[in-house]
Amino acid sequence: MTVRDQVSLFTLMMVARPVTNRELRDLAGLEITAAVRARANQDVELISTTKRGAVNTHRLTAEGRSWCESALAAGRPDGAKFPAGALYAAMETVGQFLARADIKFGEFFQPDLEGWIRAVYAELTVRRPPGSWVKLSTVRPWLQNVPREVVDAELDRMIEQADVRLMAELNRKSLTDEERDAAVDIGGQARHLLKIEAE
């Protein structure tokens, strides 16, 4: 694999959740291209890509996480030069700290749920006016494998922030079963819509 491929794997490890190329560009200045996926997945699938709406989301597979852990444990490859050498030196320090603290990689690299929700909102409104309302029924499918109660608690916490709004659908008769099920209960009221004001 190239340095770019290795950096892509480490970035997915640090984000620790499915992520779009738009967000990867903002976070790390890189994209998971078809060529990167082909090289990374040549022997075993390290990167899983899922089509969600009009965009792809990328995440590490279990084998991808194992590759990252092994690479960090092995340290800087012989002859690795800048920028790969600097990357490995920094990541090796992280690996050594985790080993001394007896912390597993999966415990250390956890997704930032608020950041994830904000990223999903940004993706869903990319072609809409800033501050548009989105249905929670369209947000929840993006939050793969996060327990419902964890998402609800995070939304309840986020509503205290000045830029976050959760609102009930005024026309209750228009709600589908999926939209009713996706609602979050805040103060005894079902909220179906999310808005995050533009900065």
QUILIN-V350856 format. One record per residue. SS is DSSP state (H for helix, E for strand, C for the rest). PHI is phi in whole degrees, 0 to 359 (* if undefined). D_CENTER is the distance of its C-alpha to the mean C-alpha in Angstrom with 2 decimals. Layout:
<<SS/PHI/D_CENTER> <SS/PHI/D_CENTER>>
//
This chain:
<<C/*/23.29> <C/279/23.35> <H/302/22.04> <H/301/19.47> <H/298/18.29> <H/296/18.19> <H/299/16.30> <H/298/13.65> <H/296/13.46> <H/297/13.45> <H/295/10.65> <H/297/8.37> <H/297/10.06> <H/289/9.46> <H/291/5.72> <C/63/6.15> <C/195/3.64> <C/297/4.32> <E/214/4.41> <E/271/7.93> <H/296/10.79> <H/300/11.52> <H/289/8.60> <H/298/9.36> <H/297/12.90> <H/291/12.47> <H/283/10.73> <H/223/12.90> <C/70/15.31> <C/222/14.60> <C/227/13.84> <C/268/13.62> <C/273/17.02> <H/299/19.15> <H/293/21.22> <H/298/18.49> <H/299/17.49> <H/297/21.22> <H/289/22.03> <H/294/19.22> <C/260/20.09> <C/300/23.82> <C/262/24.89> <C/210/22.12> <C/289/18.72> <C/259/16.20> <E/240/13.51> <E/257/12.93> <E/240/12.58> <E/235/12.74> <E/282/14.37> <E/229/13.18> <C/66/15.91> <C/264/16.85> <E/234/13.74> <E/262/12.11> <E/246/8.60> <E/241/8.59> <E/208/7.94> <E/286/10.64> <C/277/13.44> <H/301/15.57> <H/293/17.88> <H/294/15.36> <H/296/14.70> <H/298/18.49> <H/299/19.11> <H/298/17.15> <H/299/19.03> <H/295/22.27> <H/295/21.90> <H/290/21.41> <H/293/24.30> <H/285/26.47> <C/82/26.05> <C/293/26.85> <C/297/28.36> <C/302/32.01> <C/80/32.62> <C/293/29.07> <C/251/29.55> <C/298/27.61> <C/271/24.71> <H/299/23.86> <H/299/26.29> <H/294/24.81> <H/298/21.27> <H/295/22.72> <H/298/24.86> <H/293/22.06> <H/290/19.93> <H/296/23.17> <H/299/23.78> <H/298/20.51> <H/299/21.52> <H/294/25.01> <H/299/23.97> <H/297/21.94> <H/295/24.95> <H/295/27.39> <H/275/25.52> <C/56/25.09> <C/249/21.35> <C/284/19.33> <H/302/16.35> <H/294/14.24> <H/279/15.59> <H/278/14.92> <C/270/11.39> <C/244/9.59> <C/292/6.30> <C/275/7.64> <H/295/8.10> <H/298/10.04> <H/299/7.83> <H/295/5.26> <H/298/8.72> <H/296/10.06> <H/294/7.77> <H/297/8.66> <H/301/12.12> <H/299/12.44> <H/293/11.75> <H/288/14.22> <C/247/16.74> <C/300/16.73> <C/251/20.21> <C/238/21.45> <C/298/23.25> <C/305/21.43> <C/76/21.19> <C/288/21.46> <C/279/21.15> <E/233/18.68> <E/281/19.26> <H/298/17.20> <H/294/18.05> <H/268/15.89> <H/279/12.87> <H/303/13.01> <H/299/12.67> <H/285/9.06> <C/269/8.30> <C/300/9.40> <C/65/11.61> <C/269/11.28> <C/305/15.00> <H/308/16.49> <H/293/18.25> <H/290/15.29> <H/297/13.69> <H/299/17.27> <H/295/17.94> <H/291/15.02> <H/296/16.26> <H/298/19.73> <H/289/18.94> <H/294/17.26> <C/295/20.37> <C/286/22.38> <C/277/20.84> <C/297/23.05> <C/264/20.65> <E/250/19.23> <E/230/21.43> <E/233/21.53> <E/226/24.59> <C/282/26.56> <C/292/27.49> <C/290/31.12> <C/268/32.34> <H/298/31.71> <H/292/33.75> <H/277/31.28> <C/290/28.43> <C/274/27.54> <H/300/27.10> <H/297/23.37> <H/291/23.11> <H/295/25.26> <H/294/23.26> <H/279/19.94> <C/298/21.66> <E/249/21.04> <E/272/24.28> <E/239/24.84> <C/60/28.37> <C/83/29.70> <E/241/28.56> <E/284/26.12> <E/249/23.69> <C/249/22.37> <E/235/21.08> <E/239/18.49> <E/222/19.16> <E/238/17.66> <C/296/20.38> <C/290/20.09> <C/289/20.75>>
//
